[in-house]
Amino acid sequence: MAYGASASEKSVEAKPLPKITPLNRPFWDYALKSIYALQTCDACGDAHVPEAPVCPRCLNDRQTWKPASGKGTLQSWADFHRAYWDGFKADLPYRTCLVRLDEGPLVVSNLVGGQANLRIGARVHVVFDRIADGIALPKFSLDEPGC
């Protein structure tokens, strides 16, 4: 089923779309270019997730969105065999993951692609799934040996 129906097409089967705000718009703009970006404090250099109006480390309000490596380490995962939102029924089973980005932040996402060597500590990289006009969701995939 498609992501995000319009108000006139609302269906319990549509997947929810991310809420794009002025604060997080740069993240989604970068994602459309297949670039993972992090909000980074101009004063202390902290890269953080989620986005915030001030740095969670030093409370400075001067922050810049910067491209990140899009790479990290798998910390955990969970397999979903039940759709808690009707729009996800066709995706069952699907896997969510917890990734520690090389830049430091911990993020929740989906794990896609080949998963034969799945293990805590495995290296992963971001891939983007264009789910709707103007929206590309970051997901993660295991690195192949030698990547």
TARA-V459105 format. One record per helix or strand. SS is the DSSP state (H for helix, E for strand). FROM is the first residue (numbers start at 1). TO is the last residue. If there is no record, write none. Layout:
ss=SS from=FROM to=TO
ss=SS from=FROM to=TO
//
This chain:
ss=E from=3 to=3
ss=H from=7 to=9
ss=E from=15 to=15
ss=H from=25 to=32
ss=E from=37 to=41
ss=E from=47 to=48
ss=E from=63 to=67
ss=E from=71 to=80
ss=H from=86 to=91
ss=E from=94 to=101
ss=E from=106 to=112
ss=E from=123 to=132
ss=E from=135 to=142
//
